[in-house]
Amino acid sequence: MAQAALEGIRVLDLCIVLAGPTCGRTLGEFGADVIKIDDPSRPYDIAGNTDVNRGKRSININLKNPEGLAVFYKLLETADVVVENSRATTLARLGISYEQMKKHKPDIIHASLNAFGYDGPWAERAGWEQLAQATSGIQVRRGGRDGTPKLLPYPMNDYGTGLMGAYAVALAVHERNRTGEGQSVNSGLALTAGLLQSPYFLDYEGHQRDEPEGLGVRGFSAKSRLYKAADGWLYFHCPSDEAWKQLTALSDFAGLDEGNDDGLTRSLAEVLASKPRPDWAAGRKKKGGREKGKERRGRRGEEEGKREERKRGARREGRVTQKSMNESAFQYARPPVYTSEKSRCGSCPPKTRSAVSPSVPPSCGIQPRSRKMAAYTTAAPSRISATRSGRRGPFNAKSPPAGSLDG
């Protein structure tokens, strides 16, 4: 099994809530040994811990007393990374700021995640997901610029900040491997919110703001938006003119109103509402590896079946030809000379029995090619049958029945 990217890296996780613990969890998912340090006075949240603290080891330490602080610095001796999400002044008060930790372990990597970053007037403000949404414009965009702001119902900035923090730690570990030096990295909820909305933060002369916003938004245009099918909603996306040309060549999409975006939206809505989602998905589904494999095997099977049928036909023709050849051989092959009484034909009537010789054939017309074959050929050509196995002579005759030639 391949070694995980962060195997051998030990992380002390001092974080609470979502963003910070998500950073530690992500580092653990890439192989790091993460030790979660919990404050004994904080209540235990089963659901939250299962979400963001899975895969970690844990220990309760009260960092507000000397004994707990001593335990922390003992753990720091073997650690590579410390992750926390407290304000800078709080860390200094507890005695675990980056500068204080660096004195005990110069190459330590310190990651700090907060609400509003570390280089502005709000650096020391406490904050949560909802506040980051409000200050970054997410709630206005969700509710609509002319409507009431709406809360985004999932904590995308918390999880996003945790992932960005893990990314920063991985880069710091890489830098330390090159230079031997540790460093402090940081991120914040509002910074993540800005990153996720970066396409809408542009402004220049002549720029028109037409980004989708509001609870009623269904997409970006008629060719990329939500539509209601017969059994529920689906997202329709046509990425290029070529794809649109292929789509409108289908009978279902012929005759669409392409005069303007609103008219096209109505036309597509009528078409897509006529069938359930599985029908539309099946119609546009590309064949995967398994389906292509089945199709190839089916084609190979058909081809092999045809080849086998041709072989069987050839074998049938071959048996008829072989039988004809056998009979012809008996009729026209030069027979050997026999002078012994044993060479007489056993099927001839007693009065007409004669020795088999080149000039005097027996009255039955059978002219065996050799003495050996005379012992194995039947009395009449119509009883000769060629076989593929069990060769006993040039004509592959079966074992001799009663009435065969003596000898």
Order of alpha helices (4+ residues) and beta strands (2+ residues): beta-alpha-beta-alpha-beta-alpha-beta-alpha-alpha-beta-alpha-alpha-alpha-beta-alpha-beta-beta-beta-alpha-alpha-alpha-alpha-alpha
